[in-house]
Amino acid sequence: MKKIIFLILLLCAHSIIYAQKKVNLSGNVGIFAPIGNFSEVSRLGIGGTANLRYSLVEEFEIAGVIGYLLSGSKVGQYTNKVLPGLIGCRYYPDGKKDKVLKPYVLALGGFQYTKIDFGYFSVNTKTYYGISLGGGFLYTLSEKLDIEVGLSVFLMDDASHLTLMIGLSDPF
């Protein structure tokens, strides 16, 4: 696992230094809705993510996502904090070049660290592993700025949820 993370970081560093047109950075905010067993104890939440993407070809990107999601509880008075870390790929069926609307599908795998706080005390912490499947689109505002809208489902044991995000994407 350490070798995979090291290779991805090395790939990102290489692309930032030598091939800057292939790297995209985006920041998203949105809501997440717990599903399955997670929906019995957690409410609708809000949060944000930061995404780094590296274009291998016009239609295919390697993506990394980190984030912070926060929700309340349906039982008791505690807060649920979710910190996802995912790596995977994004596919643009129509390509990205010279298009205003660029739809995509994505598949990511990784972990999410969940922390439950009751007042000043942490009651429970757990790390879940799983996958995220979804899709969305990029809408071009200018040559250097896109609006990104995406919907994904995180399938992670007892902490599955749907996420709807909107944000800005900056190819640099």
N, C-alpha and C positions, 0 to 999 in steps of 0.2 A: 504494500500500500504506500509506504514511504517513497519507493522508487517511482510509482505512478505520479504521485503528487510532485515529486522533484522534476520529473520529465515535463509535466504540464507547466510548472513554473518556469522551467528553462525555455520551453517553447514560447511562452508569453513574453519573457524577457527578450528573447531573440527577435520576436516579431516587433516589439516596441522599438528596439534599437535599429533593426535593418529593414523592416517592411511595415511602416506605420500605416499604410493604407489598408492593411488587412485586419486591423484591430478595432473593435467597437466597444465602447463603454456606455452603459445605460444605468439609469436610476429609476426605480419604479415605486409607486405607493399604491396601496389598495386594501381590499378586504379579504378575509379568509373565513370560510364557513366550515366548521367541523362536520365530519360525516362518520357514520358507523358508531362504534363504542365511544369515540371521542365526543360525539355530539350530545351524549347523555350528561356530560359534566361541564362542557365548555360552551360559551356563547360565541356569537359572531365577533370577529376580531378585526383589528387594523394592523398595518405594518408596512415595511418597505424592504426592497432588495436592491443590491448592486450586482450588475452582470458584466462580465468580461467575455467577449467573443472573439475568436480567431478564425478568419475565413481561410479554408483550405482551397476551395474553388468557389465560383460564384453562387452555387446552389447549396453549399454545405459549410457549416461552421461548428467549431468546437466551442462549447459554452461552459462557463463556471458561474455559479450563483451563490451569494451569501446574503443573509437577511436577518430581520428582526420582526417578529410578529407578536402581538399582545392581545389577550382576550380576558374577559371576566369569567366567573363561574356561575353555573346554574344551581349548584348546591354549595352552601357556605359562602364565605366572603374571602375569596382568594383570587389572585391573578395568575394567569398562565402565560409564560413567556416561551416562545419557540424561536430557536436559532437554527435555520436550515443552512446546510452547506452541500451543494450539488454540482456534479460535473457530468456533461453529456454532449449531445449534439442537437443542432437545429438544422432543419432542411427547408429550403425555399423551392417549392415545386416549379414556379415560373421564373426562378432566378431573381436577381436584385438589380441588375444593371438597367438604368434608364426607365425605371418604373416608379410611379407615384405611390401605388398601393402594392405592398409586398407581403402576401400571406406566408405563414410558416407553420410547421409542426415541430414539436420538440420531444425528446426523450432524455431524461436525466436520471442519474442514480447518485445516492449519497446518504447523508445522515441528517437528522434533526435532533438537536439537543433541547429537551423540554424541561423547564423549571417551574415549579409551582410555589408561589410565595403567599404566606398567610401573615399579613402585617409585616413585621420586621424579620420573620423567620422563613427559611426555605424548608418546605415540608417534604418535597419529593423532587428529585432530578433523575432524568433517564435519557438515554440516547437511543433513538430509533433509526433503523436502516431500512431503505426501501427505494422506490422509484417515483418519478414524476412524469406524467404524460400530459401533453396539452398542445395548444396552438394559439395563433393570434396573427397580428399583422403589424407592419411598420407603414406609417403614412408619411411621406416626404414633405417637410415644410420648406426646407432649403437644401442646398448641396451638402451642408454640414450638420443638419439637424432633422431627426425623424421623431414622430410621436409613435410610441409603442403601446399596443393594447394586447393583453394576453390572458388566457384562461387555462389553468392547469389543475390536475388532480394529483395530490401527493398520496401515494399508497404506502403507508408505513405502519404496519401492525395496528396498535391501538390508538394511533395519533393521525389518522388520515384526515385530509381536508381539501376542499376546493379553494382555489385562489384566483381572484380577478385583480389584475394589476394594470395600471396605466402609468406611463412615464415618458422620459425623453432619452433618445439614443443619439450618441455623438460619434460618428466615425472619424478617428484621428489618425 
